[in-house]
Amino acid sequence: MKIMKADFFNKGIRCDGDLYLPEGVKKPPVVIMAHGLTAVKAFRLPAFAERFVARGMAAFLFDYRTFGKSDGKTRNVVNPFHHVQDWLAALTHVRNLPDIDKTRIALWGTSFSGGHVIIAAAKDPGVTAVVSQVPFVSGFSSIRLKPVSEILLATFYGMLDYVKTVLFLPPHYSPGVANPGTFAAMNTEESYPGFRSIIPEGTDWDNRMTSRAFILLAFYYPIYYAKKVKAPVLLIGGKNDSLVPFSAVKKTAARLPNCEFVVLESNHFEPYTGARFEQSIKKQVDFLERKLLGKKTSLSD
């Protein structure tokens, strides 16, 4: 496997990108990958990418503007609409890379980016296939999992962040993840240990996000784009997910015209590591081999 730097620009800001190439394969298909909410590509995405590369596919991993090694002066700006713009810019960039087959491109998203890839595929009919793991699909369905006290606090912090931005003051930040009892975007029982499990040892972790995200999430509904997705989609839901209601993921699967829906007996973070990772990645490799490589395999294998 060969890894090449392949950064791109969106709105004049550099997005950090890595292209993973399989050895001995000329013009392989490619899987474009990015993380969710406050996570960056180094957080377990290489483990997924390496499995795809081992089967003769390339993988392109990138971080959104203001995250990881990507540029952007105000750091950790969580704006789902900007993230989708980055996905579309990544698609354009990858199609111009000389080392891959631009006619065979899959989008791979997880959690927050699991919703982004649905929208990006709806906007770009040239996408060949989509993998969406434990996806955020409905602002209201996820918000209603929060107690009223936290919803009110999130609204206050979100409005405060917008006011500070208008006044050209530094943004207001909130924790991305925390243990129960501490305010954060994700603070269920599974959240902190689950998030920590995907961070490589010794890696710096900037556990914060601009609070305006709490307002934006209320208006973010990838489920509404599902019917417009022409590409085949592998949708993976966790029955015990405490951050994304399984019922919302199931409804999204029903709206997608060409969907293979896989149900895992897992929470939100278990599919990234251990036995649940192995279970999930097997389904993903099988799906992508069929859709990108034309192999005749079956999800029941």
Buried (B, 14 or more C-beta within 10 A) or exposed (E): EEBEEBBBEBEEBBBBBBBBBBEEBEEBBBBBBBBBBBBBBBBBBBEBBEBBBEBBBBBBBBBBBBBBBBBBEEBBBBBBEBBBBBBBBBBEBBBEBEBBBBEBBBBBBBBBBBBBBBBBBBBBEEBBBBBBBBBBBBBBBBBEBBEEEBBEBBBEBBBBBBEBBEEEEEBBBBBBBBEEEEEBBBBBEBBBEBBEBBBEEEEEBEBBBBBBBBBBBBEBBBBBBBEBBBBBBBBBBBEEBBBBBBEBBBBBBEBBEEBBBBBBEBBBBBBBBEEBBEBBBBBBBBBBBBBBBEEEEEEEE
